[in-house]
Amino acid sequence: MSVLDHALERPVALGLGGARVRALRPTLWLSLLALAFIAVAAIAPSLLTSQGPLTVHLDSAFRAPSLQHLFGTDQSGRDVYTRVVYGARQSVLIGIGATALGLGVATLLGVTAGLGGRFADGAISRFVEVLFAFPGLLLALLLVAIFGTGAGTQIVAVGLASAPGYARMIRGRVLAVKGSGYVEASRALGHAPWRTLTRTLLPNAARPLVVLATLGVGQAIVWASALSFLGLGVAPPAPEWGAMLDAGRDYIQSAWWLTVCPGAVIVAFTLAATSLGRHLQQRLEGRQVR
């Protein structure tokens, strides 16, 4: 094919790309918009609000949502919208940290079980089953008793609680990839085992981790918020979403916005992350089919 033919085909490809962009579902656009807003809140919250999350105005306590205070004010007159915006950084970092820890532990367990032979596979499988039977809340209570409350405790508790499910999926993926044709071809070409592992097996086995990470961050934030709601997370007056739910539950009848607004943000972030993860999963499955 000549260069002219390639040039003639390029506008068609661009047109198809534009059609794909326009074909994206409205829910995906809303999800990307919500994630972009939360990303800005986590990185540069001052761009979204001019107030401080700890600024107290006792004369403005328990103000209902209005144009001046979008999410109302709390018992100390602090703007709830501002606290939600500034709480995005800590909440998202807890979700990302817990997901990274869970995936890291799961990758170590899953790869070792998939490549370590029958004894290693059996031992790790039994260990994962024990972790499945260990309630995440009980693990959180144990960690709180040892290390005290805080973001670090939430990250470790949620990360370890989510690791068994990831480990089982990674083990299955490693077993499937280990017997594939491209791994056998790499061995037939005389590549060293380490090179086959790092350049062929692991990259193909780790491909679904992108989807798992996207889905896991939203789930981790929900779990961390639940721990904070039970008083096992970040201590007030830190503007963390779960801690705000815990602080507002005593006023649920008189000031509903103290729990509804942070809870709605948690739900919106989780739905947006899940929608993006499902879209990536469908794209990945479509490429595998083609």
C-alpha atoms as one frame of an Amber mdcrd trajectory, in Angstrom:
protein
   0.000   0.000   0.000   1.371   3.428  -0.959   1.843   6.468   1.248  -1.064
   8.134  -0.559  -3.338   5.254   0.391  -2.322   5.632   4.033  -3.009   9.350
   3.865  -6.432   8.716   2.359  -7.261   6.245   5.099  -6.253   8.565   7.948
  -9.357  10.813   7.893 -11.532   7.707   8.002  -9.708   6.498  11.087 -10.087
   9.886  12.711 -13.758   9.888  11.862 -14.179   6.487  13.443 -12.345   7.737
  16.526 -14.646  10.734  16.742 -17.642   8.437  16.320 -16.370   6.319  19.180
 -16.009   9.390  21.355 -19.530  10.533  20.511 -20.818   7.005  21.113 -19.779
   7.025  24.758 -22.711   6.587  27.093 -23.992   9.644  28.998 -23.429   7.769
  32.265 -19.747   7.446  31.413 -19.471  11.174  30.704 -21.145  11.927  34.033
 -18.775   9.506  35.760 -15.724  11.153  34.194 -17.059  14.586  35.165 -17.605
  13.482  38.768 -14.147  11.898  38.967 -12.566  15.019  37.480 -14.305  17.195
  40.089 -13.101  14.976  42.925  -9.598  14.898  41.440  -9.484  18.706  41.444
 -10.802  18.711  45.027  -8.081  16.288  46.090  -5.242  18.121  44.314  -6.219
  21.800  44.576  -9.294  22.257  46.813  -8.785  26.028  46.951  -9.920  26.200
  43.322 -13.389  24.993  44.325 -13.932  26.977  47.515 -12.502  30.065  49.164
 -13.335  29.072  52.735 -11.390  26.948  55.199 -12.542  23.497  56.351 -11.874
  24.271  60.035 -13.136  27.862  60.114 -15.723  28.203  62.880 -18.692  30.589
  62.739 -20.876  29.896  65.756 -23.479  32.413  64.626 -24.018  30.373  61.432
 -24.496  26.958  63.032 -26.977  24.505  61.508 -27.761  26.577  58.430 -29.743
  24.579  55.858 -28.377  24.198  52.300 -28.636  27.442  50.361 -26.849  29.414
  47.667 -24.432  30.736  50.285 -23.814  27.301  51.823 -24.468  24.638  49.193
 -24.355  21.759  51.690 -25.371  23.792  54.747 -23.303  24.267  57.904 -22.568
  22.014  60.875 -22.887  22.533  64.625 -19.837  24.821  64.648 -20.931  26.868
  61.649 -18.351  25.275  59.356 -19.328  25.065  55.697 -20.107  21.420  54.885
 -19.381  21.833  51.163 -15.911  23.176  51.984 -15.271  20.285  54.343 -16.384
  17.782  51.709 -14.055  19.365  49.151 -11.062  19.373  51.506 -11.936  15.874
  52.718 -11.588  14.480  49.209  -7.791  14.352  49.458  -7.660  12.214  52.572
 -10.588  10.016  51.543  -9.195   9.365  48.059  -5.700   8.732  49.442  -7.148
   6.192  51.869  -9.009   4.488  49.021  -5.971   4.437  46.716  -3.615   3.354
  49.510  -5.896   0.528  50.628  -6.402  -0.648  47.056  -2.661  -0.534  46.335
  -1.912  -2.500  49.500  -4.622  -5.056  48.758  -3.492  -5.529  45.154   0.170
  -5.736  46.202  -0.488  -8.470  48.759  -2.864 -10.212  46.364  -0.346 -10.128
  43.514   2.331 -11.687  45.721  -0.027 -14.422  46.893  -1.639 -15.047  43.505
   1.605 -15.224  41.510   3.260 -17.455  44.103   0.254 -19.783  44.147   0.058
 -19.908  40.355   3.752 -20.545  39.751   4.952 -22.186  42.977   3.724 -25.711
  42.387   1.156 -27.864  44.114   2.439 -27.399  47.676   2.645 -23.608  47.454
  -0.725 -23.426  45.708  -2.388 -25.530  48.383  -0.832 -23.637  51.295  -1.671
 -20.201  49.894  -5.195 -21.288  48.944  -5.831 -22.417  52.527  -4.372 -19.143
  53.840  -6.648 -17.134  51.542  -9.653 -19.128  52.742  -8.729 -18.260  56.341
  -8.565 -14.567  55.398 -11.979 -14.877  53.740 -13.416 -16.206  56.992 -11.839
 -13.388  59.033 -14.294 -10.454  59.251 -12.845  -7.156  58.070 -14.401  -5.288
  61.012 -12.756  -7.657  63.486  -9.423  -7.077  61.759  -9.979  -3.325  62.012
 -10.720  -3.610  65.738  -7.517  -5.595  66.220  -5.438  -3.030  64.342  -7.067
  -0.155  66.215  -6.222  -1.844  69.524  -2.577  -2.167  68.423  -1.904   1.015
  66.434  -4.789   3.317  67.389  -7.232   5.102  65.107  -6.128   6.963  62.002
  -5.799   6.883  58.247  -2.941   4.366  58.358  -5.063   1.895  60.307  -7.869
   2.281  57.782  -5.509   1.668  54.852  -4.063  -1.494  56.392  -7.425  -2.855
  57.561  -9.270  -2.251  54.282  -6.284  -3.339  52.182  -5.843  -6.653  53.982
  -9.599  -7.263  54.004  -9.790  -6.850  50.211  -6.641  -8.849  49.392  -8.163
 -12.405  49.455 -10.655 -11.699  46.680  -7.999 -10.114  44.478  -5.562 -12.965
  45.189  -8.001 -15.596  43.980  -8.622 -13.731  40.726  -4.911 -13.132  40.104
  -4.119 -16.800  40.760  -6.680 -17.877  38.171  -5.299 -15.390  35.652  -1.707
 -16.591  36.211  -2.754 -20.211  35.726  -4.516 -19.293  32.469  -1.587 -17.281
  31.118   1.021 -19.845  32.187  -0.279 -22.355  29.644  -0.810 -19.865  26.804
   0.896 -20.028  23.456   2.952 -16.853  23.809   4.499 -18.041  27.074   5.422
 -21.341  25.434   6.818 -19.435  22.454   8.986 -17.343  24.776  10.372 -20.493
  26.342  10.922 -22.091  22.936  12.968 -19.075  21.860  15.342 -19.766  24.724
  14.457 -16.747  26.855  15.565 -16.876  30.469  12.823 -17.775  32.979  13.109
 -14.359  34.617  12.637 -12.599  31.281   9.644 -14.785  30.428   8.157 -14.001
  33.826   8.681 -10.226  33.791   8.128  -9.454  30.097   5.555 -12.007  29.020
   3.687 -13.710  31.832   3.244 -10.933  34.393   2.234  -8.148  31.944  -0.506
 -10.347  30.463  -1.623 -11.663  33.834  -1.705  -8.164  35.345  -3.839  -6.620
  32.589  -7.127  -7.019  34.519  -5.561  -5.271  37.522  -6.378  -1.896  35.930
 -10.059  -2.740  36.108  -9.731  -4.207  39.600  -7.949  -1.081  40.821 -10.658
   1.190  39.428 -13.399  -0.839  41.051 -11.415  -1.326  44.242 -10.851   2.365
  45.020 -14.584   3.054  45.266 -15.127  -0.044  47.376 -12.212   0.844  49.648
 -13.581   4.345  50.251 -16.949   2.878  51.227 -15.300   0.463  53.675 -13.052
   3.181  55.115 -16.049   5.492  55.517 -17.887   2.709  57.336 -14.963   2.339
  59.749 -14.904   6.101  60.340 -18.665   6.043  60.891 -18.086   3.477  63.652
 -15.400   5.678  65.204 -12.480   3.504  64.014 -11.039   5.892  61.446  -9.802
   9.453  61.287 -10.680  11.431  64.392 -12.691  14.677  64.119 -12.499  17.529
  63.301 -10.580  16.231  60.269 -12.721  16.752  57.138 -12.743  13.103  56.091
 -15.967  11.858  54.536 -16.545   8.955  56.898 -15.662  11.073  59.919 -18.200
  13.666  58.761 -20.861  10.958  58.648 -19.939   9.937  62.176 -20.088  13.549
  63.406 -23.462  14.197  61.769 -25.376  11.122  62.884 -26.296  12.739  66.223
 -28.134  15.477  64.305 -29.810  13.338  61.648 -33.316  14.510  62.619 -32.598
  18.215  63.040 -29.795  18.689  60.463 -30.125  15.934  57.854 -27.643  17.586
  55.467 -24.712  16.763  57.786 -24.987  13.102  56.800 -26.902  13.180  53.525
 -24.488  15.482  51.658 -21.225  13.653  52.515 -23.010  10.331  52.005 -24.231
  11.439  48.573 -20.656  12.380  47.596 -19.399   8.943  48.692 -22.138   7.246
  46.675 -21.452   9.447  43.636 -17.718   8.714  43.717 -18.304   4.980  44.129
 -20.797   4.868  41.259 -18.478   6.906  39.028 -15.468   4.686  39.763 -17.564
   1.551  39.218 -18.933   2.877  35.920 -15.422   3.661  34.687 -14.213   0.230
  35.783 -17.058  -1.520  33.974 -16.316   0.470  30.824 -12.636  -0.492  30.960
 -13.615  -4.105  31.529 -15.870  -4.108  28.474 -13.149  -2.508  26.347 -10.663
  -5.105  27.544 -13.020  -8.001  26.837 -13.802  -6.547  23.391 -10.107  -6.429
  22.488  -9.626  -9.992  23.662 -12.553 -11.134  21.501 -11.170  -9.371  18.427
